Amino acid sequence: MATYIRVKGDGVARHNVVEQLSRVPLFSGCSRRDLQTIARVVKDIDHGAGTVIAREGEPGIGLFVIVDGYADVTIGGVKKATLGPGDFFGEIALLDGGPRTATVTATSDIQMLGLTEWVFRGLMQQHPSIAVKTLQQMATRLRNATKAAVA
């Protein structure tokens, strides 16, 4: 069974795409086979320090998983978090392409995996098991958020 190791440049930066994707809650119900299918369509994305990767209020284009490097998350100009290897953002944009709720700015050179909304929609049409498992995870997250808001 393939492990989908990607090698960038001179082979120094290696990452296991399937493993990275398995850590994204939206994909936690997906089988290894589903994750391998998704791994085949993600793209490697590199940005330099200071690059605004996502801007609050602008339409989201998809999910990003950080492989190497760091980024700050700000809302209304106030720093809320620092993201690093293994962290991700934009998973809801995979489903609705809605506006970003925060700005994400690279604080170092950064390498990420990217999956756009339109590519993911095609995957869901071609692989209904991915669609069903993704919707189940979204329902669980919505249920938990509703319980937390009421408590």
Number of C-alpha atoms within 10 A of each C-alpha: 6 7 13 14 13 13 13 12 7 7 8 8 12 14 17 14 21 21 17 19 24 17 14 18 15 20 22 16 19 21 14 16 13 17 20 20 15 22 23 11 15 20 13 16 15 16 17 15 15 15 15 15 13 23 18 17 13 14 15 23 23 23 22 25 27 22 24 19 20 20 25 20 21 18 16 10 10 11 13 13 12 15 20 18 16 16 18 21 18 24 22 18 19 20 20 14 18 16 17 20 18 22 22 25 23 23 19 16 15 22 22 22 22 21 24 21 21 14 14 20 15 10 18 17 11 11 14 11 16 23 17 14 19 20 16 16 17 17 12 13 14 12 12 11 12 11 10 9 8 6 6
